[in-house]
Amino acid sequence: MRYLLSLILLLTTSLLATGQQRYTALYSYTERNATTGKVTNDIIRLNSEKGYFSCVSENTYQKKLVQDSLLQTGLDPYTIVAMTRDMERGQRTRIFTDLAGNTRTVYEFPMTQIHYEEPLPAVTWELSDEVREVNGIPSKQARGKLYGREWIVSYATDVPLPVGPWKLTGLPGLVTEAVTTDSLFHFTLISFALTPDDERPILPSPSALATPSKKQSKKEVLHALHQCATNNRAWLKKLYPVSSQPEETPEDLRRMALARKSYQYIERAE
């Protein structure tokens, strides 16, 4: 498997060099909660598009394809959401990176869809001459700090694209593996191929079928994610003032206390 991936990578790189080809890289993603030990897995899709790169959950992406197909049949968005509710889905974060414009747009979905824009960070990567194989792909090593976490990253100089999953950019080659020094967040390249010509690009626009996305500051978006994840009833009442929120039971309070204690995010305050 790893030698096949290396061969595919070599052939695809040769084609990329001939013109403006699109490619798709898939990464396994593992997150381990530092408090509870719970492990969450996902597949992350990194697409090169015309003028930008998109990064989304593969499970969420496939679900969106089904929803879009059903939408073409004339069904209303709320019916489609109900019909696809049981489909496997991953994280809802959608990241669009414009290297030329030095900007990034991030869509999140705590309760309603919201998004923020930010400049690309100037990461000081410490490059090493050490070479190791990641699924058969020769990869050099680097280390750097990004949004409060220390990352150890492997990258393939044979693919001179300074991108990777999530917000990992700025290295002289495609990221093949990335792990935080505390081992809580881990990405590994599992496939790399040219994107089929008939595959629609992932557009930097709202993903929800029925609701638009509201632009907010990054601080506001991260606050909303925290409040939603910790089941803050006061925040929910403020967001939905006309809806009735039952009084918290002792079990609710215990669950919310654990959620606040165990909450973690891939970014953290420096």
Disulfide bonds with the S-S distance in Angstrom:
none
